[in-house]
Amino acid sequence: MSTRRGFLAGLVATGLIPKPSWADAGAPSYLAAGMLPSGDYNLFGLTETGAEIFRLPLPGRGHAAAAHPHRPEAVAFARRPGTFAIVIDCAKGEIEATLESPEGRHFMGHGTFSPDGTRLFTPENAYNETSGVIGIWDAEHGYARIGEFVSGGVGPHDICLLPGTDIFAIANGGIETHPDSGRTKLNIPIMRPNLSYATLQGELLETVELPREYHKNSLRHLSVRDDGLIAFAMQWEGDVNDNPPLAGLHRMGGEMVLAEAPADVHQRMRAYAGSVAFSESGDSFAITSPRGGEMQVFDSETAEFLSAVDSDDICGLSSGEGGFTYTTGKGIFGCVGGDSPRSPSRHEVAFDNHLVRIPSPDAA
Amino acid sequence: MRLIAACFALVFTAVPTFAYDIDRIIDEHVLPGFGRLAANAEVLDQRAQEDCSATSPGLREAYNDAFDSWVRISHLRFGPTETGDRAFALAFWPDTKGFTPRELTTLIEARDPAADSEEDFSHVSIAGRGFYALEFLLYDPQFMDAEPEEYRCKLLQAVARDISATAQAILDDWQNGYADLLRNAGENDIYRSEEEAVRAFFGSVVSGLQFTSDTRLGRPLGSFERPRPNRAEARRSNRSARNVLLSLEGTRDLVRLLADGAPNVEAELDTAYDRALDRLAGLEDPTFAGVGDVQGRFEVEILQQNIDRIRELLGASLAPILGVGAGFNALDGD
């Protein structure tokens, strides 16, 4: 006769005990950091339509978060030049691990998991070196630091893995900063951002630069489509009235294609794109400008301008049901492009720069 | 136009009325500032052509006067200063990789003929141009007596002439069009409202103070374990603290114009500026060489906090009355 203990041990041995999943945290579709009216910072779990599932305290202003593909774990990064990131168990509401960047490195506010969830990758400023790095952390063993590889440029900001490969696309924003001088940009007249592709083993496969006239266009946020097409967003470090292109598309081995709305619409972006995302179908992609309170949507094949959405202090952006989902510093959670238009929901929170979509279980 | 904007602000957002005057800012701050820079840079050019000796008192005096007038308005980083990287061509600093001495060495070793013509020299790397390059030529032993003497002299004259040409070009653009864009904000595509115009000025003060705090003070401070006095700005010419002073005075001049008509805010900011200026005067450390010892470091850190306090007040007190309160994400992008 089997004892309960024996039964449980048997289950563990056969791997039948259900591992914690995002369902245990209420199955949120999105993660977003934000500031409450009290001035405290929280990490929010939100449904597809913006309903709040959970809110968990953060020690300070967050930037982006990374969502583990299976486990209900979120990694919240401090804003640049943060040296800490915390791993939050969103089911228990507890801090599970703390990541501290190694000597001579700091986080850039972004990170991404490998599809199997065993590794976390973090773009880092290696401020005494000529190139940034991507830190590698073991998500199976308490998030131990297990290595790093060069990012292929100064100031790596955002990173994503090309689906089905071990190749990373890395946005090297090009801006040199040093913790001794805060967030001050030290190399604007000579900055050279790029989009690099590198393997996990650290082999730099390709580096693509913008045309010389746009060398002050900090290419720093990325979105990837299932077929490996990259959409990128840029922040102009020259005069705001230069109005350079702020978005583009690239596929490994190909040429960059820049996307820009007609002049009068384009200048509403105020030379700044804070987030980028492909739509749910991938047929279009969008960028947001908190400075202009504007989101602009482009065709993924032709890079042609399609439409614009106005919302004050809009920045967070992700794919969403039938199109896009966005968040704003004014607490708005909105959806664009779905079949059944919904009016935006309003929260008593100032959502921070990025909205992170949690991979749906069937996609994993 | 402004009156109408003010009424709308009162009716719809209950923002207190504001009294800043874009014309006054341009006529009392911007144009005199860039005019002084152009005039002093022209004197610098003349003196360099007359006597290119690095130790020439007249030349060094003119250098310091021109550099002074630049730092006073160096916060006005939009429009004419950004065209063709003019501001960077005047002031390439910080130079974290040591490009300036390297570029000067390259020019001297090659006896680069770019120094023969104003046009050719304007295409030289910005690291080899402007006040910081000239500082090496005037005050650094490696360059003061560089050989061959004839080329050293020619290069020094080329740098001075280029500074003068750049300063004049900035002034010309301000006088011939750019000032009018700001005066007539709301009637052009560059400044589509008076709020956008005032935002440009407000932002320039905030950025200018940030640069002074984070970079002019932050770089020599380094970290507690590793202070970096050799990174102090313009330490060769003994100007590190002076540039902090000029940056405070220059931004204060603009802040007073922006806060005009809001006496409480003006007084609050004046007090904060006084505190920082008093602290700076008490330092008696022209190159921040004292950051290496605990007491000296402490005093520079307090000065840094005093300047950061001004920035906080700008956001908390001045921004709301100007109607330029920025959004949570828009304020400080990432």
Chai-1 contact restraints between the chains, C-beta under 6 A:
chainA,res_idxA,chainB,res_idxB,connection_type,confidence,min_distance_angstrom,max_distance_angstrom,comment,restraint_id
A,H63,B,D334,contact,1.0,0.0,6.0,A-B,restraint_1
A,D180,B,G218,contact,1.0,0.0,6.0,A-B,restraint_2
A,D180,B,G222,contact,1.0,0.0,6.0,A-B,restraint_3
A,S181,B,D214,contact,1.0,0.0,6.0,A-B,restraint_4
A,S181,B,T215,contact,1.0,0.0,6.0,A-B,restraint_5
A,S181,B,G218,contact,1.0,0.0,6.0,A-B,restraint_6
A,S181,B,R219,contact,1.0,0.0,6.0,A-B,restraint_7
A,G182,B,D214,contact,1.0,0.0,6.0,A-B,restraint_8
A,T184,B,D214,contact,1.0,0.0,6.0,A-B,restraint_9
A,T184,B,T215,contact,1.0,0.0,6.0,A-B,restraint_10
A,L186,B,P94,contact,1.0,0.0,6.0,A-B,restraint_11
A,L186,B,T96,contact,1.0,0.0,6.0,A-B,restraint_12
A,P189,B,D85,contact,1.0,0.0,6.0,A-B,restraint_13
A,P189,B,F88,contact,1.0,0.0,6.0,A-B,restraint_14
A,P189,B,I126,contact,1.0,0.0,6.0,A-B,restraint_15
A,G238,B,E82,contact,1.0,0.0,6.0,A-B,restraint_16
A,D239,B,F78,contact,1.0,0.0,6.0,A-B,restraint_17
A,D239,B,E82,contact,1.0,0.0,6.0,A-B,restraint_18
A,N241,B,I190,contact,1.0,0.0,6.0,A-B,restraint_19
A,P290,B,G327,contact,1.0,0.0,6.0,A-B,restraint_20
A,P290,B,N329,contact,1.0,0.0,6.0,A-B,restraint_21
A,P290,B,A330,contact,1.0,0.0,6.0,A-B,restraint_22
A,R291,B,A330,contact,1.0,0.0,6.0,A-B,restraint_23
A,D313,B,G327,contact,1.0,0.0,6.0,A-B,restraint_24
A,D313,B,F328,contact,1.0,0.0,6.0,A-B,restraint_25
A,D313,B,N329,contact,1.0,0.0,6.0,A-B,restraint_26
A,D313,B,A330,contact,1.0,0.0,6.0,A-B,restraint_27
A,C315,B,N329,contact,1.0,0.0,6.0,A-B,restraint_28
A,G329,B,G327,contact,1.0,0.0,6.0,A-B,restraint_29
A,G329,B,F328,contact,1.0,0.0,6.0,A-B,restraint_30
A,G329,B,N329,contact,1.0,0.0,6.0,A-B,restraint_31
A,A350,B,F328,contact,1.0,0.0,6.0,A-B,restraint_32
A,N353,B,N329,contact,1.0,0.0,6.0,A-B,restraint_33
A,N353,B,D334,contact,1.0,0.0,6.0,A-B,restraint_34
